[in-house]
Every structure is written in structure tokens, then in C-alpha cells.
Amino acid sequence: MGKYFLGIDIGTSSCKAVLLDASANIVGAATVEYFLDYKHGGEWIEIDAEKWYAAAVEAIRACMENGCVKKEKIVSVGLSGQMVSLLGLNRNGNPVRPVIMWLDKRNIVEANELKDAMGQKINEITCNPVNQQFTLPKLLWVKKHEPECYAEIDKIVLSKDYIRYRLTGEFATDCNDASGTLMHDIRKNQWSHEILGELGIDIRMLPDIYYSTQITGRVTKRAAIETGLLEGTPVVAGSGDLGCENFASGTFEAGQCMMRLGSGAAITVPVKKPILDPNLNGPCSGYYRDGIWLIQGMTQAFGGVLRWVRDTFANGIVSEELNGNTFERLGSEAEKIPIGSEGIVFCPFINAAPYWKSHIKGAFIGISPAHTLGHFIRAAMEGAAFALKDAMTGLKQFGGVEIERCVVTGGGSRSRLWTQMIANLLDKELLITPEADACTGAAMMAAIGMGLEKHKLIDAFFSHADIRRVSPDGHQQETQAVYQRYVMAYGLLDTLYTKFK
């Protein structure tokens, strides 16, 4: 009987499920989209946690059906999810309020108060900066502004760990996701009694911490009925999407790099000891096992920019010949426009990484009557790529790393135009494999938790994965010149909004 391993990823805008066989072939996959709730002019970004589980149930069933795999053949389940969002559950396991998403900006005041009160201590213990993106400032916002909700919280869970609870009834997380909370002692791999004690947070609110391939529970009878999985199927710890993507891309050694082009974008490299960014921008997190960590440069705006352009300006674009793939259609419009978008510069709406200047708003600069929708699309793509270059620059500064091998994954990696821009900006060859995503990494962790050997599984995956190589195409100098114009434009916006904030 063939053995299969299920991966489930709770992304920012969709849930994906994949099934791997023992040779790391993807035999089934399904994606279910959901939508975030934007409030207070987009500063508050939330979602009902039930949407996560409903999407997971639908994706699991569709994945099994697409792969023609019966539940008895699924040996184990691995979990992944977008990190640092906040969900509090009451004693009955029900959400006390909607999830506060990682993109949310409401807690800037609480983040600054935390930084002033004990920022240095948190930096030293967690090897992370203190800013509004992490989980702890979100929790402090709830404590201050919604004390009745805070009083109800019995357990704090992250996105994938809510799915774990619904599948197994167990509360658990992994060291990668724990690192994004600002409550994790990264060297000891345990919750920090010092941080929690000073803030009056009960450590019993937090789940147990595991490494990624450890079993954390088994599918319950109720979850089996809901999902179609076999009761008793083991569920391993898995990882935050960051750890799972690095795992799937085979990024385990110095000089190796994983670039994730999703709603946001990130560049990650493994290190042998935790490192605190002296500029307090880039995060450091645990990885799948003891003795290895990840440092990261990131930008809040990437694929989310193109989705915003689609939803705001291009909702009328429908391409039957491309099966309704509006993102591919947007890219084809942008390809008609030369490098530099004939004068338009787009600075993305970034309140967080890589700049951490919450007062700055996004802008299109240099608009003329000659510009078309294609110009705006290309300018948006260029602006997102330029922010990613700045994230890479910051990573090099604090990590002191030289990148030799760069694997690119995520939805944005499917865009030939975008990946060519990035290859030119970084002046490096890129290995493009969209299949090496968080969901695949979660399934791999599930397989290794059942005894499969890591390197054999990764080697098998790369032997048959759809890999595309993108090298600089001779337009590096021209692309760098347009990037310098972006740097100047961003500086002007900084000056403008500093004066008028």
C-alpha cells in the first residue's frame, strides 16, 4: 500500500493542501481562497478563524479527491501557516474575537511602549526587534483596549495551531512560530518567564513548543467526520510558513538562501547561532530542529500589491484563454512596457518591513496622460521588487552572509517578469520552483516525522520538481538606475510625510 503525507498551509489569503508520496511526488493539491476584513481605513485587518478551518476542511477533501487517495493511505499530517497573527480562545476553545492579522497596524503605540519599557531585554532574549508586526504587541493592544476579551482568553494560538486544535484537540506550536511572538527565549527554546512575568502574562495561556517533525496529536473522531481523514492519523508540529518554505527548498546550510514571493516577500538564510540585527529590522527565528536558526530580510508588500492593483484598477480584466488567471494577464500587460515604466515610480504602501516607518504612505509618482494600465501594473511590480532588494541589503548587513544558491518559491515566482527583475537587481541566478512552498514543506515534515530520511526526500523532490533557472539578462545596469530613482522617490515621501504627519 502506498504511503501519502498531507500538508496544510493557512496562508494570508488562502488555504492550500497537498499530498506527497514517499518519493516526494505531489499527487494531489487544492487551494481555497478567503478574504480578510479591512476596517478603520485599512489599519485594522482581521479574519474570522472559522474561515480558516472551513477552508482547511474543503481543501483537505478536494486534495484527497484530486489525488484519488483514500484516507487509510494518509500516514500523517503536517501544518504550516502565516506567522505572528493573534487568536485568543476561551475555555471552550472558541475564539474570543476575530484574528488580528500579521498585516494589522493598530498596535503601533503598544509596540513603541513595549520598546521603551523593555525593548533591550526582549531583543537579547528573543534576538528579534520590537515592532507592531509581532504577536506580543497585538496581545497588549487587546489587553488595553478590549479588557473583556483579554479576560476571556484561555489559550493563545497561531494560524496553523488553530487548525491543529480543531484536528486533534491539542494545543501545541513549534519553535519557528514561537519565535515570532516576542515571548520566546530563542536560545533555550522555551517561553520566557522573564518577559511574561514582567508583563503579567500567564504562561499557561501559551501552547507547548515542539520541533517540526515531532508528533503533537492525532485526528479526533469529530475532525475525521468533518475532514474525511482517518481517525487517529498523527499530526506533526510543522512550522510557520517561513520554516516550511525553507525546508521544502532544501535551505539548510550557510550560503543557501530561500526567497519567498507571497503576499509579502522574504529572503532567509540559515545560521548556526541566533543573531540579533544591530539595526533592529530583520527577525531571527528557530528552525525545524535544535542547533540551527534562520535570519530574514523581508518586505510587507509584494504579491499583495498586485492583488490590490487587480482589485482596484483591473477588476474588468477577464481572460478566458488564460482560464481566468488575471495575475498572468496583468503580467502580460506589464511586459509590453519598458524597464522603468516610462517614468512612473511606485513606492508601496509599507508600514512595516523593510523600512519600519509607519507614517509614510504609498504613491505613484511621475504620472502623465500617456500612461496606461500596463504602466501602472509594471510600476507596481518594480516598486515591490525594489523593496525586496532593500530587504536583501539589510539581511547582508546584519548577517554578513554571501548568497551562493537562491531558491525562489511562492506565487510570485510564477511570474517570469517579476523573477527577471529580481535576478537583474540582485545580479544572481535564481532557481525557481513554485512547488517548494510552505504546504509542501509541511508535508515533508509529516513524512520525516514518520521515519523518512530528510536528504533523500529533498533530493527526490528536486529530481522531479519543475525548476526554472533565471539569470541576469544584461539589463542589470538599466534596472539599477531605475532602482536609484525609487530610492530618491522614497526619500522624498519620507520627508513629505515626516513634515505633515
C-alpha positions in Angstrom: 0.0 0.0 0.0 1.4 3.4 -1.0 2.0 5.9 1.7 1.0 9.6 1.5 1.7 12.6 3.6 -0.7 15.6 3.9 0.5 19.2 4.2 -1.9 22.0 5.1 -0.9 25.7 4.9 -3.0 28.6 6.3 -1.8 31.5 4.1 -2.8 35.1 4.3 -5.4 34.9 1.6 -6.0 31.1 1.0 -5.6 27.6 2.5 -3.7 25.1 0.4 -3.4 21.3 0.9 -1.0 19.0 -0.8 -0.4 15.2 -0.8 3.1 13.8 -1.2 4.0 10.2 -1.8 7.2 8.6 -0.3 9.2 9.8 -3.3 8.1 13.4 -2.8 5.8 13.5 -5.8 2.9 15.8 -5.4 -0.1 13.6 -6.2 -2.9 15.9 -5.2 -3.4 19.6 -4.4 -6.2 22.1 -3.7 -6.5 25.7 -2.8 -9.4 27.5 -1.2 -9.4 31.3 -1.1 -10.8 33.5 1.7 -10.9 37.3 2.2 -9.7 39.5 5.0 -11.8 42.1 6.7 -10.4 45.7 6.4 -11.5 48.2 9.0 -10.6 51.8 10.1 -9.3 52.8 6.7 -7.3 49.6 6.3 -5.4 50.0 9.6 -7.3 47.0 11.2 -7.0 43.7 9.3 -8.9 40.8 10.7 -10.4 37.4 9.8 -12.9 35.1 11.4 -10.9 32.0 12.4 -13.8 29.8 11.3 -12.9 30.8 7.7 -9.5 29.2 8.2 -11.0 25.9 9.4 -13.8 25.8 6.8 -11.2 26.4 4.1 -8.9 23.7 5.5 -11.8 21.2 5.5 -12.7 22.0 1.9 -9.0 21.9 0.8 -8.3 18.6 2.5 -11.3 16.9 0.9 -10.6 18.4 -2.5 -6.9 17.4 -2.3 -7.8 13.8 -1.4 -10.3 13.7 -4.3 -7.9 15.3 -6.8 -5.2 12.8 -5.8 -7.5 9.8 -5.7 -6.1 9.0 -2.3 -8.2 7.2 0.3 -8.0 8.3 4.0 -6.4 4.9 5.0 -3.3 5.7 2.9 -2.6 9.1 4.5 0.1 8.3 7.1 0.5 11.7 8.8 -0.3 15.4 8.6 1.9 18.5 8.7 0.8 22.0 9.3 2.0 25.4 8.2 0.7 29.0 8.4 1.3 32.7 8.1 3.0 33.8 11.3 2.6 36.4 14.1 -1.2 36.8 13.8 -3.1 36.7 17.1 -6.0 34.4 18.0 -7.3 34.0 21.6 -9.5 31.1 22.5 -11.8 30.8 25.6 -12.0 27.8 27.8 -14.4 26.2 25.4 -11.9 26.6 22.6 -13.9 29.3 20.8 -12.4 32.5 19.5 -12.9 35.5 21.8 -12.7 37.9 18.9 -11.6 37.9 15.2 -8.0 37.1 14.4 -5.7 40.2 14.4 -3.7 39.5 11.2 0.1 39.9 10.8 -0.6 42.9 8.5 -2.6 44.8 11.1 -1.3 48.2 12.1 -3.5 49.2 15.1 -0.9 48.4 17.7 1.9 50.8 16.8 1.5 52.7 20.1 1.7 49.4 22.2 4.8 48.3 20.2 6.5 51.6 21.0 5.5 51.5 24.6 6.9 47.9 24.8 10.1 49.0 23.1 10.6 51.9 25.6 9.8 49.7 28.6 11.8 46.6 27.9 12.9 46.6 24.3 16.6 45.8 25.0 15.7 42.9 27.3 13.3 41.5 24.6 16.0 42.0 21.9 18.5 40.0 24.0 16.2 37.1 24.9 14.4 36.7 21.5 17.0 38.0 19.1 14.2 40.0 17.5 13.4 43.6 17.1 10.3 45.0 18.9 7.7 46.3 16.4 4.0 46.1 15.7 4.2 43.1 13.4 4.9 40.5 16.2 2.3 38.8 18.3 3.0 40.3 21.7 2.1 44.0 20.8 -1.1 42.7 19.4 -1.9 40.9 22.6 -1.0 44.1 24.6 -3.4 46.0 22.4 -6.2 43.6 23.2 -5.3 43.8 26.9 -5.5 47.6 26.9 -8.4 48.3 24.5 -10.6 45.1 24.9 -10.1 44.0 28.5 -13.3 41.9 28.5 -11.9 39.9 25.5 -8.5 39.6 27.2 -10.1 38.3 30.4 -11.7 35.5 28.3 -8.5 34.3 26.7 -7.5 30.8 28.0 -5.2 29.9 25.1 -3.2 31.9 22.5 -2.8 30.1 19.2 -1.2 30.9 15.8 -2.8 30.2 12.5 -1.7 26.6 11.9 -2.0 25.8 15.6 -5.7 26.6 15.5 -6.1 24.0 12.7 -4.1 21.6 14.9 -6.5 22.2 17.8 -9.5 21.6 15.5 -8.0 18.4 14.2 -6.6 17.0 17.4 -8.0 18.9 20.4 -4.3 19.6 21.4 -2.6 22.9 21.9 0.9 23.0 20.5 3.3 25.1 18.4 6.8 24.8 17.0 10.0 26.8 17.7 9.7 28.7 14.4 6.2 30.1 15.1 7.1 30.6 18.7 9.9 32.9 17.7 7.5 35.3 16.1 5.6 36.1 19.3 8.3 38.1 21.1 7.7 35.8 24.1 10.2 33.0 23.2 13.6 32.5 24.6 15.3 31.6 21.4 18.4 30.0 22.9 16.6 27.9 25.4 13.6 27.2 23.1 11.1 27.9 25.8 8.7 30.6 26.7 10.5 33.4 28.5 9.4 33.6 32.2 11.2 36.9 32.4 9.3 38.6 29.6 5.9 37.1 30.6 6.5 37.8 34.3 7.2 41.5 33.7 4.1 41.9 31.5 1.8 39.9 33.8 1.0 37.3 31.1 0.1 33.8 32.4 2.5 31.2 30.8 -0.4 28.7 30.8 -2.0 30.7 28.0 0.7 29.6 25.7 1.0 26.1 24.0 3.8 23.6 24.4 6.7 24.0 22.0 7.9 21.2 19.7 10.4 20.7 16.9 8.8 20.4 13.4 8.8 16.7 12.9 7.5 15.7 16.4 4.0 14.3 16.7 1.7 16.6 18.6 -1.6 14.8 18.5 -3.9 12.6 16.4 -7.1 13.3 14.4 -10.1 13.1 16.6 -13.4 11.3 15.7 -15.2 14.6 15.2 -12.4 16.0 12.9 -12.3 12.8 11.0 -16.0 13.2 10.2 -15.5 16.8 9.2 -12.4 16.4 7.1 -12.6 12.9 5.7 -9.3 12.0 7.3 -8.9 8.7 9.2 -9.4 9.0 13.0 -6.1 8.6 14.8 -3.9 9.9 12.0 -0.8 11.6 13.5 -0.3 15.3 13.2 3.3 16.6 13.5 4.2 20.1 14.8 5.0 21.5 11.4 6.3 25.1 11.3 5.4 28.7 10.5 5.4 29.2 6.7 8.9 30.6 6.9 10.3 27.4 8.3 8.3 25.2 5.9 9.3 27.1 2.8 13.0 26.9 3.8 12.6 23.2 4.4 11.0 22.5 1.1 13.6 24.5 -0.8 16.4 22.5 0.8 17.9 25.5 2.6 19.9 24.0 5.4 23.5 25.3 5.1 25.4 28.6 5.1 25.4 30.3 1.6 22.0 28.9 0.8 19.0 31.2 0.5 15.3 30.9 0.2 13.3 33.7 -1.3 9.5 33.6 -0.8 7.4 35.8 -3.1 4.0 35.8 -1.5 1.6 38.5 -0.3 4.7 39.8 1.4 8.2 38.7 0.4 11.1 37.4 2.4 14.7 36.3 2.0 16.0 33.8 4.5 19.3 32.1 5.3 20.2 29.5 7.9 22.8 30.3 10.6 24.5 28.2 13.4 23.6 30.6 16.2 20.9 33.2 16.9 21.9 36.7 15.6 20.3 40.0 16.6 20.1 42.5 13.8 22.0 45.6 15.1 19.6 47.8 13.1 16.7 46.0 14.7 14.9 45.4 11.5 15.4 41.7 10.5 13.9 38.9 12.5 15.7 35.7 13.7 13.8 32.5 14.4 14.1 28.9 15.4 14.1 26.3 12.6 13.0 22.6 12.3 15.5 21.2 14.9 17.9 22.2 17.6 21.2 23.8 16.5 20.0 25.8 13.5 18.3 29.1 13.2 17.0 31.4 10.4 17.7 35.1 9.8 15.5 37.0 7.5 15.1 40.1 5.4 11.5 40.9 4.5 9.1 43.3 2.8 5.5 43.7 3.8 4.4 44.4 0.2 4.8 42.1 -2.7 2.0 39.9 -4.2 -0.5 41.9 -2.1 0.5 45.0 -4.2 -0.5 43.2 -7.5 -3.7 41.9 -5.9 -4.6 45.5 -4.8 -3.9 46.7 -8.4 -6.1 43.9 -9.8 -9.0 44.6 -7.3 -8.8 48.4 -7.6 -8.0 49.1 -11.2 -8.3 45.9 -13.2 -11.4 44.1 -12.0 -12.7 44.2 -15.5 -9.8 42.1 -16.9 -11.0 38.6 -17.6 -9.0 36.3 -19.8 -10.9 33.2 -20.9 -7.9 31.9 -22.8 -5.9 32.0 -19.6 -8.6 30.3 -17.6 -9.4 33.5 -15.7 -5.8 33.9 -14.5 -6.0 37.6 -14.0 -2.5 37.8 -12.4 -1.0 36.2 -15.6 -3.0 38.7 -17.6 -1.7 41.6 -15.5 1.8 40.4 -16.1 1.3 40.2 -19.8 0.1 43.8 -19.8 3.2 44.9 -17.8 5.6 43.1 -20.2 4.5 45.5 -23.0 6.1 48.4 -21.0 9.8 49.0 -20.9 12.0 49.0 -17.8 11.3 52.0 -15.7 7.6 52.2 -16.7 8.4 55.2 -18.8 8.8 57.5 -15.8 6.3 56.2 -13.3 7.8 55.2 -9.9 5.7 53.3 -7.4 6.5 53.3 -3.7 4.5 50.5 -2.0 2.2 51.2 1.0 4.6 49.8 3.6 4.1 50.4 7.3 6.4 47.7 8.4 9.3 45.8 6.9 11.8 46.7 5.4 11.6 50.3 6.4 9.5 50.4 9.6 8.3 54.0 9.0 4.6 53.9 9.8 4.0 57.5 8.8 4.8 57.0 5.1 2.1 56.3 2.6 2.4 54.7 -0.8 2.5 56.7 -4.0 2.6 56.6 -7.8 5.0 59.4 -8.9 5.5 60.7 -12.4 2.1 60.1 -14.0 1.3 61.6 -17.4 -1.7 61.3 -19.8 0.4 58.9 -21.9 0.5 56.3 -19.2 -1.8 53.3 -19.5 -2.9 50.5 -17.1 0.1 48.5 -18.2 2.4 51.3 -17.0 0.8 51.2 -13.5 1.0 47.5 -13.3 4.7 47.4 -14.3 5.5 50.3 -11.9 3.8 48.4 -9.0 5.8 45.3 -9.8 9.0 47.2 -10.0 8.3 49.0 -6.7 7.7 45.7 -4.9 10.9 44.3 -6.3 12.9 47.4 -5.2 11.6 47.0 -1.6 12.7 43.4 -1.8 16.2 44.5 -2.8 16.3 46.8 0.2 15.3 43.8 2.4 18.2 41.8 0.9 20.6 44.7 1.6 19.6 44.7 5.3 20.0 41.0 5.6 23.5 41.1 4.2 24.4 43.9 6.6 23.4 42.1 9.8 24.0 38.5 8.8 27.3 39.0 7.0 26.2 36.3 4.5 27.2 35.7 0.9 24.5 34.0 -1.1 25.6 31.2 -3.4 22.3 29.3 -4.0 19.0 31.1 -4.1 15.7 29.1 -4.4 12.6 31.1 -5.2 9.1 30.0 -4.3 5.7 31.4 -3.6 3.0 32.6 -6.0 5.1 35.5 -7.3 7.8 33.1 -8.5 5.4 32.0 -11.3 5.8 35.5 -12.9 8.7 35.5 -15.4 8.7 39.3 -15.5 9.0 39.6 -11.7 11.7 37.0 -11.3 13.7 38.5 -14.1 13.5 41.9 -12.4 14.8 40.4 -9.2 17.6 38.5 -11.0 18.8 41.7 -12.5 18.5 43.7 -9.3 20.5 41.1 -7.3 22.7 40.1 -10.2 22.3 36.5 -9.3 20.9 33.3 -10.9 17.7 32.2 -9.3 16.3 28.7 -9.1 12.5 29.0 -9.5 10.4 26.2 -8.0 6.9 27.3 -7.0 6.2 23.7 -5.8 8.7 24.2 -2.9 6.2 26.1 -0.9 5.1 26.1 2.7 2.4 23.4 2.1 4.9 21.1 0.5 7.4 21.7 3.4 4.7 20.8 5.9 4.0 17.5 4.1 7.7 16.8 4.1 7.9 17.4 7.8 5.0 15.0 8.2 6.9 12.3 6.2 10.1 12.8 8.2 8.1 12.5 11.4 7.2 9.0 10.2 10.8 8.0 9.7 11.6 9.1 6.1 15.2 10.4 5.7 15.4 14.2 5.1 18.1 14.5 2.5 16.7 11.6 0.5 13.3 13.2 0.4 14.6 16.6 -0.6 16.9 15.1 -3.3 13.9 13.1 -4.7 11.8 16.2 -4.7 14.4 18.3 -6.6 15.0 15.4 -9.1 11.5 15.8 -10.5 10.3 19.2 -9.4 9.5 21.8 -12.1 12.6 24.0 -11.8 13.3 27.1 -13.9 16.6 29.0 -13.9 16.5 32.7 -14.3 19.8 34.5 -14.9 20.6 38.2 -15.3 19.8 39.2 -18.9 22.2 42.1 -19.5 19.8 44.8 -18.2 21.3 44.9 -14.7 22.7 48.5 -15.1 19.4 49.8 -16.5 17.4 48.2 -13.7 19.8 49.5 -11.1 19.3 53.1 -12.5 15.6 52.8 -12.1 16.1 51.4 -8.6 18.1 54.6 -7.7 15.2 56.7 -8.9 13.0 54.6 -6.5 15.4 55.3 -3.6 15.1 59.1 -4.3 11.3 59.0 -4.5 11.0 57.1 -1.2 13.3 59.6 0.4 11.1 62.4 -0.8 8.0 60.7 0.6 9.8 60.2 3.9 10.5 64.0 4.0 6.9 64.9 3.0 5.1 62.7 5.5 7.6 63.5 8.3 6.7 67.1 7.8 2.9 66.6 7.6 2.3 63.6 9.8 
